[in-house]
Amino acid sequence: MLAELNPVGPLLTGLGAHAAAFLSSVLASPVQIAAHGAAALGVLMVAAGAVVRTMVPLRWLTVGSNLGLLTYGALHPSPVTLVVAATLLPINIYRAVEVTRLTRRVHRASAAADLAALWIRPHMTARRLKAGQVLFNKGDPADRLHLLADGRMELSDIGVPLEIGHIFGEIALFSPSGLRTHTVRCISACTVLEIHETTVRQLFYQYPAFGFHLIELLAANFSRNLERLERQSAAPLQRS
């Protein structure tokens, strides 16, 4: 009578008995211990993959979970689990290796970005200018990237000097308008290295280090421009 009024108790008792019987059957066989341990490890790796934020550990955790479930399918045995894990394992290994290689190439390219200005020099042609000569004016169409090899130059419209060995003129090449954003004038006799826009784009797509270098230059220039605008906007407030 009490069991009919409260069926939860007998249900829990039955579940506990089934769990105990299952645990006893697993512990009675070393093979089953290994099989279920591998399955548990595979499930834990699936759960860990759900919380990681980067692709490389996610891919390798997926490979590990496939191995765990493959081991379970072979030892238990469970043909369905075995077939599914065996099918997914080579695919996930391929993807994991692919992502790992790509990540390493990106790290190497990022580390080599500082040297990009050196190894693109063979692709550049030299041009000599006299003191006071203007290389290009603000608003001119841009079709070349430049590097100051010798002498002194400045962005004459804002009075900012250019450093020897640094690439400049990259903003206009990648801006929607394609127009120069500053005027560059020679303070002394200068030697400038130039590279055409078409070659720049080829190097950008072929060599990740060059692409990283251009991105760093663009980010640095935008940061400097923003800081200069903030100083200019703050100056009237300070005078008042």
N, C-alpha and C positions, 0 to 999 in steps of 0.2 A: 504494500500500500504506500509506504513512504517512498519507494523507488519510483512509483508512478507519479507521485506528486513532485518529486525532485529528481529528474533524470540526469542532472549534471554529474552527480556523484558516481553512478555506475559508468557514465561515459569517460570520466577521468580515470577511473579504475581500469577500464578496458584499454585506454590509450597507454597508461603506465605499464600494463602487462605486455602490450605489443612492443613498446619501446625497450623494455627489459629483455624480451625475447630476441629482439633485433640486435641489441648490444651484445647479448650472450653469443649469438651466432657469429657476429663479427669478431669478437675477441677469441673465439674458439679456433680461428684459423689465421696464421700469419699472413697468408695470401690476402684474405679479406681485410685484415688490418692495413696492409700496404695499399690495397685498392681504395678503401674508403679514406685513408689518410691523403692519398693523391687527389681524390675527388674534393676533399675539404680544402686542400691547398689551392686547387684550381678555382674553386668558388671564391676563396679569399682574394685571389689575384684579380678575379672579375670585379669584386667589390672595390679593391684598391684602384683599379683602372677607372672606376666611376668618379673618383675624387681627385686624381692627378690632373694637372692643368696643362702639361706639355705633351707633345705628340710622341717623343722618343720613349719615355717610360711607359706610356700607354700602350704602344705597340709591343714592347718587350713583355709587359705584364700579360697582354693577350696571348703571346707565344707561350708564356709559362702556364697560363690557364689551359691552353690547348694540350700541352704536355701532360698536365695533371689529369685532365679528363680522358686523354688517350690511354694513360696508364690504368685508370679506373675501368675503362671499357674493355681493355685486354685482360685484366686480372679478375674482374668480378664474376663472369664476363657480362658485358652489355653491348651487343652488336651495334645497336643504333648509336649509342654514345661513341663507340669506337670509330664508326664510319664518319660521323659528323666531325669529330676532332681530327681524324686523319685527313679529311678534306680541307679543313680550315687551316691546319698547321702550316703547310708550305706557303699558302697565300700570306699568312701573317708574318712568317719569317721573311719572305721577300719584301713585304712592306716595311718591316722593322729595319732591315738592312738598308733599304732605300732611304728611309727617313734619317737614319744614322749617318749615312754618307753625305746626304744633303746638309745636315747640321754641321758636320765637320768642314765641308766646303765653305759654308757661310762663315764659320769661325776663322778659317784660314784667310778668306777674303777680307774680313774685317780687320784682322791683324796686319795684312799687307796693304791696307788702304793708305797708310802714311807714306808708303814708298811709291804710290801711284804716280806722283808728279815726276819721279825719276825715270820710271820705265816707259812713260809715254813720250819722252823726249825724242827718241828716234823717229816718231811719227810726226814731229813738228818741224817747221821751217823757220829760219831766223830772219828777223827784220830789224834794221837799225833805224833809229829815229834821233833827231837833233833835239837839243834843249828847247823847250817851249812848244814843240810840235804836239799836236793833239792826235792820239791814237784813234779815238772815236768820241762822238758827242752823244749826249743824252738824247734819246729819241731816234737814233740811227738804227736801221735794220741790223740784226746780229746774225752773222754766219760763221763766226770763228770763236774759238776759245784761245786764251792767251796765258803766257807765263813770263814773268819778268826775270830775265836771266842776268842782266847787269844794268846798273844805273839806278836812277831815282824817278819814280812816277807817283802820281797822286790822283785821287778822285777829286778833281778840281772844284766841282760844284758843292762839295761838303768838306773839303780840306783834309781828307783822310789819306795818309800815305799807303802805298802798296809795298809789300815785303818781297824781297828777292827770293825766287824759288817757289812762290805760291801761284796757283792758278787763279785767274780772275776772268770775269765776263761770262760766267756760267748761268747766271740768273736769266739773262735775256734769251739764251738758247732754249730754255725749257719753259719760259713764260708763254701764256697764250698769245700775247701781242708780238713776241719776237723782237722787241725793241730794247735798246740799251737803256738802263735805268740810271746811269751816271756818265759824266764826261771824264775821260782819262787823259791827262796831260803829262808830258815829260818835264821834270824839273831839271834834269841833266841829260846828257847824251845817254841813250838807252839801247839795249839789245833785248828784243821781245821775241819769244818763240810762239808760233801760231799753229793751230790745227783746225782744219775745216770741220764744219758742222756734221757732214756726212760721216767723216772718220770718227768723230766724237760718238755718234750714235752707234756705229759699229763696235767700237771699243766698249761702250756701255753695255751692250747686249752680250758681248763675247767674254768680257773679263769682269767678274763680280767685284774685284778689288777696286777697279776704276769706278764702278757704279757706287760703291760705298764711299769712295773719296768725294765724288760729286755730291752725294747726299749730305756728307759732313760739311762741305763747303756751303751748300745752300742753307743748311740749318744754322751754321755760324753767321752767315751774312744776315739772315732774317733776324737772328737774336741781336746782332749789333744794330741793325736798323731800328728794331723795337726799342732798345735801350736809348738810342739817340733821340727818338721821338718822345720817349718818356721824359728825358732830360729837358728837351725843348719845351714840352708842355708844362713842366714843373718850374721853369725859369721865370715866367711872368708871375706865377703865384708867390715865388720867393721875393721878387722885387716889390710886390704889393704889400 
